């Protein structure tokens, strides 16, 4: 069994690393070609070009990893099937379970690696990538937007600027009442000052009263900062997305964008595991594939998986983000298990 284990691990990891390097190289070449007009127009220095390409690598890894492991599984297991090695293993009394367990372990390890990448490096790389694009276009970047617009129950709330525990230009409005304050400070609750209260009937102000200081109910600064940051969910880690979901929901706030991004990125991290099992199931069903056929099938299955993921994500506005985010994984897992179960 140790000899078989080493043989399978070596047979899968060698084509995986080769295809991983090749696909990442092709993606970098494609990004360089698509950005060539920007390079020629602005003539950025070599440092900016290197920075631009470097911070695109984490996203390329997310794309290349599932294709590479699927291609590695298809090519290696396809060769074993073509050389009748799978038949020889079965005739010697060894079931397919060790092969399935090894492929599952390798692909799950890669999936956990992508999950870690989504948590740590990808949000930082995405933010720096956008900054570099602005620098290359000659822009110094826009001033950070700290304005908040959200709804709690029937209250529409606008905060002109949030700065730590302080806020300015605070407006809380319902169909019948409105409160506006120039400033606010969080002191075991929000204390707003220099404001006015109004009562509205039939769209007209029927009563108005000014105040110097007043206690109002607003989410604490930690929640507000997460809501503010969730405007750019691609720059948030998975932990931040999860905290945003939990904290905003505790206040009755809508956090659909954060839920959608969290479930999509988490489920996509497990695409190497899903695609590897699907590819192995196809080979164990008796299909014998050459190298070119394996490459074509890997691209086809990966394309189908991504298109299904994107299609389901587009439905998250009308369906549960949880179901839409994990739908493609559940479908691929069901097909893969069906192929393996024989």
Backbone torsions as a table, in degrees:
resi	resn	phi	psi	omega
1	UNK	NA	-35.1	179.1
2	UNK	-65.0	-38.2	178.6
3	UNK	-65.1	-44.0	179.1
4	UNK	-63.8	-40.4	179.3
5	UNK	-62.1	-48.0	179.2
6	UNK	-61.9	-39.1	-178.9
7	UNK	-64.1	-43.2	-178.6
8	UNK	-70.8	-45.1	-179.8
9	UNK	-61.0	-46.0	179.5
10	UNK	-65.2	-40.0	-178.5
11	UNK	-67.5	-27.3	179.3
12	UNK	-89.3	-43.0	-173.5
13	UNK	-70.6	-32.0	180.0
14	UNK	-63.2	-54.4	176.9
15	UNK	-66.6	-26.2	177.9
16	UNK	-63.5	-50.3	-178.0
17	UNK	-66.0	-37.6	178.4
18	UNK	-63.3	-48.1	-179.9
19	UNK	-69.7	-33.6	178.8
20	UNK	-62.6	-45.7	178.8
21	UNK	-66.1	-42.1	-178.6
22	UNK	-63.7	-47.0	-177.5
23	UNK	-66.8	-41.3	176.9
24	UNK	-62.4	-39.5	177.3
25	UNK	-63.9	-42.5	178.3
26	UNK	-64.2	-38.9	178.9
27	UNK	-65.7	-40.4	177.8
28	UNK	-65.4	-40.3	177.6
29	UNK	-63.4	-42.2	178.3
30	UNK	-63.3	-41.2	178.5
31	UNK	-67.5	-37.2	177.0
32	UNK	-64.6	-43.0	-179.8
33	UNK	-66.0	-40.6	-179.3
34	UNK	-70.1	-23.1	-179.7
35	UNK	-101.8	8.0	-176.0
36	UNK	-61.6	-37.7	179.3
37	UNK	-63.7	-37.0	177.3
38	UNK	-66.8	-39.4	178.5
39	UNK	-64.1	-43.2	-177.0
40	UNK	-72.2	-35.3	-176.2
41	UNK	-73.4	-44.9	-175.2
42	UNK	-96.3	-15.4	-178.5
43	UNK	48.6	57.0	179.0
44	UNK	-69.2	158.2	179.3
45	UNK	-74.1	169.3	-175.9
46	UNK	-62.1	-31.8	179.6
47	UNK	-62.7	-44.4	-179.4
48	UNK	-67.6	-39.2	178.9
49	UNK	-64.1	-45.0	178.2
50	UNK	-62.7	-42.2	178.9
51	UNK	-63.4	-41.6	179.6
52	UNK	-60.5	-46.9	-178.8
53	UNK	-72.8	-36.7	-177.8
54	UNK	-63.7	-42.3	-177.2
55	UNK	-79.1	-3.5	172.7
56	UNK	-90.5	-10.1	-176.8
57	UNK	-63.0	-45.9	-179.4
58	UNK	-55.7	-40.9	178.3
59	UNK	-68.4	-35.5	176.7
60	UNK	-63.8	-35.8	178.3
61	UNK	-63.3	-39.6	177.8
62	UNK	-60.8	-35.7	-179.3
63	UNK	-78.7	-41.4	-172.9
64	UNK	-74.7	-33.2	-173.5
65	UNK	-61.7	-51.7	-179.9
66	UNK	-64.3	-36.4	177.3
67	UNK	-65.2	-41.4	-176.2
68	UNK	-66.1	-44.8	-179.0
69	UNK	-69.6	-35.1	177.1
70	UNK	-65.5	-44.6	177.8
71	UNK	-62.9	-40.6	180.0
72	UNK	-64.0	-43.8	-179.5
73	UNK	-66.2	-43.9	-179.2
74	UNK	-64.7	-44.7	-176.8
75	UNK	-68.9	-44.1	-177.1
76	UNK	-71.7	-50.1	-179.0
77	UNK	-68.7	-31.1	175.7
78	UNK	-65.3	-39.8	177.2
79	UNK	-67.0	-39.7	177.0
80	UNK	-61.3	-39.0	179.5
81	UNK	-69.5	-41.8	-179.4
82	UNK	-65.4	-34.6	179.2
83	UNK	-87.4	7.4	179.4
84	UNK	62.2	22.9	177.7
85	UNK	-70.6	-36.3	177.0
86	UNK	-63.7	-38.2	177.6
87	UNK	-65.1	-41.4	179.6
88	UNK	-64.8	-40.1	178.5
89	UNK	-63.8	-41.8	179.3
90	UNK	-66.6	-38.7	-179.2
91	UNK	-71.2	-20.0	177.9
92	UNK	-85.2	4.1	176.6
93	UNK	93.0	6.1	179.4
94	UNK	-98.0	126.8	-179.6
95	UNK	-79.8	178.2	178.3
96	UNK	-79.9	-5.5	-176.0
97	UNK	-59.7	-42.2	177.7
98	UNK	-60.8	-38.9	178.8
99	UNK	-65.6	-44.8	179.3
100	UNK	-62.8	-41.1	-179.1
101	UNK	-65.8	-40.9	179.9
102	UNK	-66.8	-45.4	178.5
103	UNK	-63.1	-40.6	179.0
104	UNK	-64.5	-41.2	-179.6
105	UNK	-65.3	-46.0	-179.6
106	UNK	-63.1	-47.9	-177.1
107	UNK	-69.4	-34.6	177.4
108	UNK	-68.5	-36.2	176.0
109	UNK	-61.9	-42.4	176.8
110	UNK	-64.6	-38.5	179.2
111	UNK	-64.5	-42.1	177.3
112	UNK	-65.4	-33.6	175.5
113	UNK	-64.1	-41.2	176.7
114	UNK	-67.3	-34.6	177.0
115	UNK	-63.5	-42.5	177.0
116	UNK	-64.9	-38.7	177.7
117	UNK	-62.3	-42.5	177.4
118	UNK	-63.6	-30.2	-177.9
119	UNK	-80.4	-35.1	-170.0
120	UNK	-111.6	-66.7	-167.8
121	UNK	-81.2	-39.5	-172.8
122	UNK	-61.2	-45.9	179.5
123	UNK	-60.5	-40.9	179.3
124	UNK	-66.2	-44.0	-179.3
125	UNK	-63.7	-38.5	179.4
126	UNK	-63.8	-43.7	179.4
127	UNK	-64.2	-46.0	-179.6
128	UNK	-68.5	-33.0	178.1
129	UNK	-62.3	-44.5	179.0
130	UNK	-67.0	-38.8	177.0
131	UNK	-62.0	-42.1	-179.6
132	UNK	-65.4	-38.5	176.5
133	UNK	-60.8	-39.9	178.3
134	UNK	-66.0	-40.6	179.1
135	UNK	-66.1	-38.4	-180.0
136	UNK	-68.9	-28.4	178.4
137	UNK	-84.3	-0.1	178.8
138	UNK	88.4	6.3	180.0
139	UNK	-99.1	142.3	178.1
140	UNK	-87.7	3.3	-179.5
141	UNK	88.8	146.5	-179.9
142	UNK	-78.2	154.6	176.4
143	UNK	-63.3	140.6	-177.2
144	UNK	-58.7	128.6	-178.2
145	UNK	-86.9	114.3	-179.1
146	UNK	-108.4	24.1	179.7
147	UNK	-88.1	139.6	-178.3
148	UNK	-122.9	135.8	172.0
149	UNK	-132.9	121.4	178.6
150	UNK	-155.8	175.9	-176.0
151	UNK	-132.8	134.8	172.2
152	UNK	-123.6	111.3	-176.0
153	UNK	62.0	-123.3	178.3
154	UNK	-98.4	8.1	-178.5
155	UNK	-95.6	122.2	173.5
156	UNK	-95.2	123.9	-172.0
157	UNK	-121.4	133.4	175.2
158	UNK	-128.1	130.4	175.2
159	UNK	-121.4	116.3	-175.8
160	UNK	-63.0	-38.2	178.8
161	UNK	-155.1	132.2	176.9
162	UNK	-111.9	128.1	-179.7
163	UNK	-138.8	89.5	-178.0
164	UNK	65.7	-120.4	179.2
165	UNK	-92.3	8.9	-179.6
166	UNK	-116.5	152.5	178.4
167	UNK	-145.6	158.7	178.3
168	UNK	-139.5	159.3	179.6
169	UNK	52.9	63.1	-177.0
170	UNK	-95.4	127.4	178.4
171	UNK	-129.8	125.1	176.5
172	UNK	-121.0	121.3	-170.6
173	UNK	-137.0	139.8	169.4
174	UNK	-124.2	-173.5	179.9
175	UNK	-69.6	-19.8	-175.8
176	UNK	-120.8	-15.1	-177.7
177	UNK	-136.6	156.0	178.6
178	UNK	-145.6	138.8	176.3
179	UNK	-130.7	132.1	176.8
180	UNK	-129.8	135.2	177.8
181	UNK	-137.4	141.4	-179.8
182	UNK	-71.8	-36.4	-174.7
183	UNK	-138.7	160.1	176.8
184	UNK	-152.0	146.2	-179.9
185	UNK	-136.0	136.4	179.9
186	UNK	-90.1	114.6	178.7
187	UNK	-136.5	81.5	-171.8
188	UNK	53.9	40.4	-174.2
189	UNK	132.4	158.7	-176.3
190	UNK	-84.8	127.4	175.1
191	UNK	-115.1	111.3	-178.4
192	UNK	-100.9	155.4	-176.2
193	UNK	-141.2	163.6	178.8
194	UNK	53.9	60.4	-176.0
195	UNK	-134.0	-175.2	-178.9
196	UNK	-145.3	143.4	175.1
197	UNK	-111.9	143.2	179.5
198	UNK	-136.9	147.5	171.9
199	UNK	-110.5	134.6	-173.8
200	UNK	-121.3	133.0	174.7
201	UNK	-134.2	128.1	179.9
202	UNK	54.9	36.3	177.0
203	UNK	79.6	5.1	-179.4
204	UNK	-121.1	147.2	178.6
205	UNK	-78.6	119.0	-179.2
206	UNK	-108.0	-10.6	-178.5
207	UNK	-156.9	139.6	-178.2
208	UNK	-146.0	139.7	179.7
209	UNK	-147.3	130.8	178.3
210	UNK	-90.9	155.2	178.6
211	UNK	-144.7	155.3	176.7
212	UNK	-88.3	-46.7	178.6
213	UNK	-141.7	147.7	-178.4
214	UNK	-159.8	140.3	175.6
215	UNK	-83.5	132.6	176.7
216	UNK	-133.2	158.1	178.0
217	UNK	-94.2	119.7	172.8
218	UNK	-142.6	154.4	174.5
219	UNK	-58.1	152.4	-178.8
220	UNK	-68.1	162.3	-175.1
221	UNK	-56.2	-31.4	179.9
222	UNK	-63.1	-42.8	178.2
223	UNK	-68.6	-42.9	-178.8
224	UNK	-63.1	-38.3	179.4
225	UNK	-67.1	-35.6	176.7
226	UNK	-68.1	-39.5	177.1
227	UNK	-62.4	-41.5	179.6
228	UNK	-64.1	-43.9	-179.0
229	UNK	-69.6	-27.2	-177.6
230	UNK	-70.3	-5.1	172.6
231	UNK	-65.3	-24.2	176.3
232	UNK	-123.1	75.2	-174.2
233	UNK	-64.8	-25.8	-179.7
234	UNK	-68.1	-16.1	179.1
235	UNK	-99.0	11.0	179.2
236	UNK	-105.5	145.9	174.2
237	UNK	-75.8	167.7	179.1
238	UNK	-63.7	-36.4	178.2
239	UNK	-63.9	-43.3	178.5
240	UNK	-64.7	-39.3	177.3
241	UNK	-63.2	-42.2	179.9
242	UNK	-65.5	-42.9	178.1
243	UNK	-62.9	-39.7	177.3
244	UNK	-60.5	-44.6	178.1
245	UNK	-59.0	-50.2	-175.2
246	UNK	-68.0	-46.4	-176.1
247	UNK	-69.5	-43.0	-179.3
248	UNK	-68.0	-37.1	178.3
249	UNK	-66.4	-31.0	178.5
250	UNK	-66.4	-22.2	176.9
251	UNK	-99.8	6.1	-179.4
252	UNK	74.8	22.5	-179.5
253	UNK	-91.1	150.0	175.8
254	UNK	-77.5	129.5	178.9
255	UNK	-131.7	38.3	-174.9
256	UNK	-62.1	-40.6	-179.3
257	UNK	-62.8	-41.9	178.7
258	UNK	-67.6	-41.4	178.4
259	UNK	-63.3	-42.8	179.9
260	UNK	-61.1	-47.2	-179.0
261	UNK	-66.2	-40.0	-179.1
262	UNK	-62.9	-50.6	-177.0
263	UNK	-68.7	-37.0	-179.5
264	UNK	-66.8	-47.8	-178.1
265	UNK	-69.2	-36.6	178.6
266	UNK	-67.2	-45.3	-179.2
267	UNK	-66.8	-38.3	-179.6
268	UNK	-66.7	-26.9	177.0
269	UNK	-61.0	-27.0	-178.7
270	UNK	-94.6	10.8	178.9
271	UNK	-62.5	-35.5	176.1
272	UNK	-59.7	-40.2	179.1
273	UNK	-65.4	-44.9	-178.6
274	UNK	-64.9	-48.2	-176.4
275	UNK	-69.7	-34.9	178.9
276	UNK	-65.1	-44.1	177.5
277	UNK	-64.6	-38.5	179.2
278	UNK	-64.5	-44.2	179.3
279	UNK	-65.7	-41.6	178.6
280	UNK	-64.5	-39.5	178.7
281	UNK	-61.8	-37.6	178.5
282	UNK	-63.6	-43.9	-179.2
283	UNK	-67.6	-42.9	-179.1
284	UNK	-67.9	-15.4	174.4
285	UNK	-75.9	-8.0	175.9
286	UNK	111.1	1.9	178.4
287	UNK	-75.1	133.4	178.6
288	UNK	-112.5	115.1	-173.2
289	UNK	-119.2	140.8	171.8
290	UNK	-85.1	-176.7	-177.1
291	UNK	-63.3	-46.9	-177.0
292	UNK	-68.4	-38.6	177.7
293	UNK	-65.8	-37.4	178.1
294	UNK	-64.5	-42.7	179.5
295	UNK	-63.5	-44.3	179.5
296	UNK	-64.6	-42.6	179.7
297	UNK	-67.3	-37.2	177.6
298	UNK	-61.4	-44.6	177.7
299	UNK	-63.9	-41.3	-178.6
300	UNK	-65.0	-47.1	-179.7
301	UNK	-65.9	-40.6	178.8
302	UNK	-64.0	-43.6	179.2
303	UNK	-62.0	-43.8	179.4
304	UNK	-63.0	-40.9	179.7
305	UNK	-63.0	-46.9	-178.5
306	UNK	-65.2	-43.7	-179.6
307	UNK	-63.4	-39.9	177.3
308	UNK	-65.3	-40.5	178.3
309	UNK	-62.5	-45.7	-178.8
310	UNK	-67.4	-37.7	178.4
311	UNK	-64.2	-45.2	178.7
312	UNK	-66.2	-35.4	178.3
313	UNK	-64.1	-35.8	178.7
314	UNK	-66.4	-19.3	178.6
315	UNK	-88.8	-2.2	-175.4
316	UNK	-67.1	-15.1	176.9
317	UNK	-71.2	-26.2	-177.9
318	UNK	-115.0	-13.4	179.7
319	UNK	-121.8	172.6	179.8
320	UNK	-65.5	128.1	176.1
321	UNK	-58.5	-30.2	178.3
322	UNK	-63.4	-47.9	-179.4
323	UNK	-67.5	-44.2	-178.5
324	UNK	-67.3	-37.2	-178.8
325	UNK	-68.5	-36.9	-175.2
326	UNK	-103.6	1.6	-176.2
327	UNK	-60.3	-46.9	-178.9
328	UNK	-63.9	-38.9	178.3
329	UNK	-64.2	-44.6	-179.5
330	UNK	-64.9	-38.4	178.4
331	UNK	-65.9	-46.6	179.0
332	UNK	-64.2	-39.4	179.1
333	UNK	-64.9	-41.1	179.8
334	UNK	-63.5	-42.9	179.3
335	UNK	-67.0	-43.1	179.7
336	UNK	-62.0	-44.9	178.6
337	UNK	-64.5	-36.8	178.7
338	UNK	-63.2	-41.6	178.4
339	UNK	-67.7	-38.0	-177.4
340	UNK	-75.7	-27.4	-176.1
341	UNK	-86.8	100.3	-179.5
342	UNK	-146.2	NA	NA
